[in-house]
Amino acid sequence: MKEIDYLAPASLDEAYAALQNGKTSAFLAGGTDIIVQLREGRKQVDQLIDVKHIPELMRYGWTDGGGLAIGASVPFAEIYEDAEIARRLPCLIDCATLVGGIQIQSRACFGGNIGNSGPAADTVPALIALGATLTLGSREGTRELPLEAFFTGPGQNVLAPGELIVTVNVPPQPARSGAFFHRFIPRNEMDIAVVNVGARLELDAAGERIAGARVSVGAVAPTPLFVEEAGAALVGQAPGEEAFARAADAAAAAARPITDMRGSIAQRVHLTRVLTVRALRRALERAREA
Amino acid sequence: MPMRRSHVQTTLNGEEIDFLCEPRQSLLEVLRDELGLTGTKEGCNNGNCGACSVILNGRVTNACCVLGVEAEGASVVTIEGVAEGDRLHPLQQAFLEEAALQCGVCTPGFIVAAKALLDAEPNPDEGRVRHWLAGNLCRCTGYDKIVRAVLKASDAQEVTA
């Protein structure tokens, strides 16, 4: 690794100031991506800004409306060890428990997984299905945007120079809704997704029709996809295999994967269909339990 | 030109120490090259294999994905801090009895990771042990002996407690 400066700001203002000192910067939270990228020469910066001493990034809590605001750098393990989160937002647990192994989950965080902006990022389809937004902060103030609007390409996003991810906001979930995250990898643990899917289903008051749905697919395009057509195909339908198959077709049509060492185009399109159906089935179970 | 080095104070295996390191040095490099604690092994050096597992502020993590300067004010436990003097930790004893190692390079990482598990959950079942150790890779044993050793240590701890 090239010589580098290390800064550990204790507040957002200190972090914003550090971003304005004329040097190129990267953020250090869990370090599971950035330290490896710097060491292997895939990225080069003058300074690393350790954001783990900024209180706003290291805490999480329920909002008055029943949403969950997660500081960008709270480690996954802290989130999935919280019984209340596991009960109210099991879809978050689905993804947080399968990013890397326990050593990674001790340090890695939602903000890092999002900021790294990999097309296969495991927490992203789950968060998009849940309707998550990001709060970005800079010296000029904060702005909030839907997670699906954050990514612009592999490793690229809308974060402006001088800006950082402060919180990941999971809004209050609709009544009678459930969400599920599903990933395909060729082994049981510890691999990068060939395809991953997050899905949320909301039932009407009678529980007979789908009132709303969100489907997101990862690893099949330069960025994680929010497939609005899949959701639209479900609304008004009776929840079940027929409707799920139509949503799966929409998701597969939106997928534009590449062939690489992890899978071929054909396999990824097939998996998109299969995982979408399976995620919807489990989301339906959770919606009925809700 | 001399490298800029940072002064870091930390608690290492229960002892308050301080050291100098460059900001770019990983905790793994600091442990091995600056502090002479070579029990923590370098495997992949990119967060995949778990050979460099240490317990940082109570959570097991890969020392190759931590900077040495991040240890400021932290508590670090390495394989050197697992035994009590000459008395082996039940995990170390069980690894010997179950022949849960061959070449031994992954072993410190497995023992440190398993210690973090047993500290948090004294009685894990086999599935839980396998899931917890998914981030530790072993090319020799096929894992069964390692899992048996961890389960044995968990039983042994129960008897001693």
Interface residues (C-beta under 8 A of the other chain):
Chain A: M1 K2 E3 I4 D5 Y6 A8 L28 G30 G31 T32 I35 V36 L38 R39 E40 L48 D50 K52 P75 A77 G100 G101 I102 Q103 I104 S106 R107 N188 E189 M190
Chain B: M3 R4 S6 E22 P23 R24 S26 N45 N46 G47 N48 G50 S53 L56 R59 V60 T61 N62 C64 C65 V66 L67 V69 E70 E72 A113 A116 L117 H131 W132 L133 A134 G135 N136
